Amino acid sequence: MTKSGPRIGVALGTIGLSANEWLECAGELAKLPIERVWIWDHLMGRGAPDRPVLEALTLAAAAVTRHPTLSVGTLVLDVTKRHPALAAKSIATIATLAEGRIAVGIGAGGDAAEHEALGMEFGIVEDRLELLEASIEIFRAMLEGNPTHRITRIQQGSAPALNEAASAPRPSHRVPLYVAGDHERSIHLAARAGDGWIAPVASFARGIGRFRDASERAGRPGLTAFALQVLGRGESLDGTPFGLDPQGWLAAQGEAGADSVVITVRDRSDVAQLSAMIR
């Protein structure tokens, strides 16, 4: 197929695969003309307690180490699951293993049942959005700038307070932070403080105009917009709009305003199908 249109990324699911299977799939994806492999952030499966579920940041570290040409990202890192300073420190460590090959998709969380099962506070949407905004500030402070500079104090809403915090080493390449979500505050936060915005295709179509307008008002034109194709339960890749007409679907997303698309795959079969579609 032609390489015109939006750039292509692939979201590789973390539920139902062993670690070696996941890493082998990531290696196959690394051979394709894609910009990065995006990693789901789940800690539990659905409906089957013994079904394997792999942790996103651990996988990111393993993937960039095993596959030297592979870039990775989180899709999306839930701010409700980890202390933001600890998450930023983990990402800084991964970035030192693979400078310029990690990006962070970050969001306000979306799986209340998973949080409840693991004893994690989920909270109301307003609190989670405040935590998202504060987490981005913490990530920026700990990932960028002079590594000897101490963060004097950051506290906002329900976020943990940082007081005389420091993080070294810091990545020599800037780690992009892409805000996910179709809530109005998420869209405006992406425009004001992120490096781009991520949303499923249906939400993308409704929100892209608002994102571009907000980016212009913030004096930050040119931010990256990602349209995500979600693979439904039991749905095969070749039955999705992308699978039925890859070139036509990519062209349509470009016309809708997407700079990049993210195609979801779950297993070896999906990876093989995708390889045949985009080589």
C-alpha positions as CSV (number, residue, x, y, z in Angstrom):
1,M,0.0,0.0,0.0
2,T,1.1,3.6,-0.4
3,K,2.7,5.5,2.5
4,S,0.8,8.7,2.0
5,G,-1.7,9.8,4.7
6,P,-1.4,9.7,8.4
7,R,1.5,8.0,10.1
8,I,0.6,4.5,11.6
9,G,1.1,3.3,15.1
10,V,-0.1,0.0,16.6
11,A,-1.6,-0.6,20.0
12,L,-0.7,-4.1,21.1
13,G,-3.0,-5.4,23.8
14,T,-1.5,-6.6,27.1
15,I,-4.3,-9.1,28.1
16,G,-4.1,-12.7,27.2
17,L,-0.5,-12.9,26.1
18,S,2.6,-14.2,28.0
19,A,5.5,-11.8,28.2
20,N,7.5,-13.7,25.6
21,E,4.5,-13.8,23.2
22,W,4.0,-10.0,23.6
23,L,7.6,-9.3,23.0
24,E,7.7,-11.5,19.9
25,C,4.7,-9.7,18.5
26,A,6.4,-6.4,19.2
27,G,9.4,-7.6,17.3
28,E,7.2,-8.5,14.3
29,L,5.7,-5.1,14.5
30,A,9.1,-3.5,14.6
31,K,9.7,-4.8,11.1
32,L,6.7,-2.8,9.7
33,P,6.6,0.8,8.6
34,I,5.0,2.1,11.8
35,E,6.1,4.9,14.1
36,R,5.7,3.0,17.4
37,V,4.0,0.2,19.4
38,W,1.6,1.6,21.9
39,I,1.1,-0.4,25.1
40,W,-2.2,-0.8,27.0
41,D,-2.3,0.0,30.7
42,H,-4.3,-2.7,32.4
43,L,-3.6,-4.5,35.6
44,M,-6.4,-7.1,35.5
45,G,-8.2,-9.0,32.7
46,R,-11.9,-9.1,32.3
47,G,-13.9,-12.2,33.4
48,A,-11.1,-14.6,33.9
49,P,-8.9,-14.1,37.0
50,D,-6.2,-16.4,35.7
51,R,-5.8,-14.7,32.3
52,P,-2.4,-13.1,32.0
53,V,-2.2,-9.3,32.1
54,L,1.1,-7.6,31.6
55,E,2.1,-4.2,33.2
56,A,2.8,-1.4,30.7
57,L,6.0,0.2,32.0
58,T,7.7,-3.1,32.6
59,L,6.9,-4.1,29.0
60,A,8.1,-0.8,27.6
61,A,11.5,-1.3,29.3
62,A,11.7,-4.9,28.0
63,A,10.6,-4.0,24.5
64,V,13.1,-1.2,23.9
65,T,15.9,-3.3,25.3
66,R,15.1,-6.4,23.2
67,H,14.2,-4.5,20.0
68,P,16.8,-1.7,19.3
69,T,14.8,-0.1,16.5
70,L,11.4,-0.1,18.2
71,S,9.8,3.0,19.6
72,V,7.1,2.5,22.2
73,G,4.4,4.5,24.0
74,T,1.7,4.1,26.7
75,L,-1.9,4.0,25.6
76,V,-2.8,5.3,27.9
77,L,-1.1,5.6,31.3
78,D,-3.8,6.0,33.9
79,V,-2.8,8.7,36.4
80,T,-5.0,7.0,39.0
81,K,-2.8,3.8,39.2
82,R,0.6,5.2,40.1
83,H,2.1,8.0,42.1
84,P,2.9,10.5,39.3
85,A,6.5,11.1,40.5
86,L,7.1,7.3,40.6
87,A,5.6,7.0,37.1
88,A,7.8,9.8,35.8
89,K,10.9,8.2,37.4
90,S,10.1,4.9,35.7
91,I,9.7,6.7,32.3
92,A,12.9,8.6,32.8
93,T,14.7,5.3,33.4
94,I,13.2,3.8,30.3
95,A,14.2,6.8,28.3
96,T,17.9,6.4,29.4
97,L,17.7,2.9,28.0
98,A,16.3,4.1,24.7
99,E,16.8,7.8,24.2
100,G,14.1,9.2,21.9
101,R,12.2,6.0,21.7
102,I,9.5,6.4,24.3
103,A,6.4,8.6,24.3
104,V,3.7,8.8,27.0
105,G,0.0,8.7,26.3
106,I,-1.7,9.8,29.5
107,G,-5.3,9.9,30.7
108,A,-7.7,10.3,33.6
109,G,-8.5,6.6,33.9
110,G,-11.5,4.6,32.7
111,D,-11.9,1.3,34.5
112,A,-13.6,1.7,37.8
113,A,-14.0,-2.0,38.4
114,E,-10.3,-2.6,38.0
115,H,-9.5,0.1,40.6
116,E,-12.1,-1.2,43.0
117,A,-10.7,-4.8,42.8
118,L,-7.2,-3.6,43.5
119,G,-8.1,-1.2,46.2
120,M,-7.1,1.9,44.2
121,E,-9.1,5.1,44.5
122,F,-10.9,5.9,41.3
123,G,-12.9,9.0,42.3
124,I,-15.2,11.3,40.4
125,V,-14.3,12.6,37.0
126,E,-13.5,16.1,38.2
127,D,-10.9,14.8,40.7
128,R,-9.4,12.6,38.1
129,L,-9.1,15.4,35.6
130,E,-7.4,17.6,38.3
131,L,-5.0,14.7,39.0
132,L,-4.3,14.4,35.2
133,E,-3.4,18.1,35.0
134,A,-1.1,18.0,38.1
135,S,0.5,14.8,36.8
136,I,1.5,16.4,33.6
137,E,3.1,19.3,35.6
138,I,5.0,16.7,37.7
139,F,6.1,14.8,34.6
140,R,7.4,17.9,33.0
141,A,9.3,18.9,36.1
142,M,10.9,15.5,36.6
143,L,11.7,14.7,32.9
144,E,12.9,18.1,31.7
145,G,15.3,20.8,32.5
146,N,18.4,20.9,34.8
147,P,18.7,17.6,36.6
148,T,20.2,19.3,39.7
149,H,17.1,21.5,40.0
150,R,14.9,20.6,42.9
151,I,11.1,20.8,42.5
152,T,10.2,23.3,45.2
153,R,6.6,22.4,45.5
154,I,3.8,21.1,43.3
155,Q,0.4,20.5,44.8
156,Q,-2.9,20.6,43.0
157,G,-6.3,19.1,43.8
158,S,-6.0,15.4,44.7
159,A,-2.4,15.0,43.5
160,P,0.4,14.1,45.9
161,A,2.5,17.1,46.9
162,L,6.1,17.2,45.8
163,N,8.5,19.1,48.1
164,E,12.2,19.5,47.3
165,A,12.0,16.6,44.9
166,A,14.6,15.8,42.3
167,S,15.1,13.3,39.5
168,A,18.4,12.5,37.8
169,P,19.4,11.4,35.2
170,R,16.9,13.1,33.0
171,P,16.4,12.1,29.4
172,S,18.5,14.0,26.8
173,H,15.6,13.8,24.4
174,R,12.2,15.3,25.3
175,V,9.6,12.7,26.1
176,P,6.3,13.6,24.3
177,L,3.2,13.7,26.5
178,Y,0.0,13.0,24.6
179,V,-3.3,13.6,26.5
180,A,-6.1,11.1,25.8
181,G,-9.8,11.6,26.3
182,D,-12.9,13.2,24.9
183,H,-13.9,15.2,27.9
184,E,-13.8,19.0,27.2
185,R,-11.1,19.5,29.9
186,S,-9.0,16.7,28.4
187,I,-9.1,18.3,25.0
188,H,-8.1,21.8,26.3
189,L,-5.4,20.3,28.5
190,A,-4.0,18.5,25.5
191,A,-3.9,21.8,23.6
192,R,-2.5,23.8,26.5
193,A,0.0,21.5,28.2
194,G,0.4,18.3,26.0
195,D,2.3,17.5,22.8
196,G,-0.9,16.2,21.2
197,W,-4.3,14.6,21.7
198,I,-5.5,11.0,21.4
199,A,-9.1,9.9,20.9
200,P,-11.1,6.9,19.5
201,V,-12.2,7.6,15.9
202,A,-15.8,8.5,16.8
203,S,-14.7,10.9,19.6
204,F,-11.9,12.2,17.4
205,A,-14.4,13.4,14.7
206,R,-16.4,15.3,17.4
207,G,-13.4,16.8,19.1
208,I,-10.7,17.6,16.5
209,G,-12.1,21.0,15.7
210,R,-12.2,22.0,19.4
211,F,-8.6,20.7,19.8
212,R,-7.3,22.7,16.9
213,D,-9.1,25.8,18.0
214,A,-7.8,25.4,21.5
215,S,-4.3,24.8,20.3
216,E,-4.4,28.0,18.2
217,R,-5.7,30.0,21.1
218,A,-2.9,28.7,23.3
219,G,-0.3,29.7,20.7
220,R,0.6,26.1,20.1
221,P,-0.4,25.2,16.5
222,G,0.9,22.0,15.0
223,L,0.3,19.7,17.9
224,T,-0.2,16.0,16.9
225,A,-3.7,14.5,16.7
226,F,-4.1,10.7,16.9
227,A,-7.2,8.8,15.8
228,L,-7.5,5.5,17.6
229,Q,-9.2,2.5,16.0
230,V,-10.5,0.4,18.9
231,L,-10.9,-3.4,18.2
232,G,-14.1,-4.6,19.8
233,R,-14.5,-7.8,21.8
234,G,-14.7,-10.6,19.3
235,E,-14.0,-8.3,16.3
236,S,-11.3,-9.4,13.8
237,L,-9.0,-6.8,12.4
238,D,-10.0,-7.6,8.8
239,G,-13.6,-6.8,9.7
240,T,-12.8,-3.3,10.9
241,P,-13.2,-0.2,8.7
242,F,-9.4,-0.2,8.4
243,G,-9.2,-3.9,7.6
244,L,-11.9,-3.7,4.9
245,D,-10.2,-0.8,3.1
246,P,-6.8,0.2,4.6
247,Q,-6.0,2.9,2.0
248,G,-9.5,4.4,2.0
249,W,-9.7,4.4,5.8
250,L,-6.3,6.0,6.2
251,A,-7.2,8.7,3.7
252,A,-10.5,9.4,5.5
253,Q,-8.7,9.8,8.8
254,G,-6.2,12.2,7.2
255,E,-9.1,14.2,5.8
256,A,-10.7,14.3,9.2
257,G,-7.6,15.9,10.6
258,A,-5.5,13.0,12.0
259,D,-1.7,13.3,11.8
260,S,-1.4,9.8,13.1
261,V,-3.6,6.8,13.5
262,V,-3.3,4.0,16.1
263,I,-4.6,0.5,15.0
264,T,-5.4,-1.9,17.8
265,V,-4.2,-5.6,17.6
266,R,-4.5,-8.3,20.3
267,D,-2.5,-11.4,19.2
268,R,-0.2,-13.0,16.6
269,S,-3.1,-13.5,14.2
270,D,-3.9,-9.7,14.2
271,V,-0.2,-8.9,13.8
272,A,0.0,-11.2,10.7
273,Q,-3.1,-9.6,9.2
274,L,-1.8,-6.1,9.8
275,S,1.6,-7.0,8.2
276,A,-0.2,-8.1,5.0
277,M,-2.2,-4.9,4.9
278,I,0.5,-2.3,5.4
279,R,3.8,-3.7,3.9
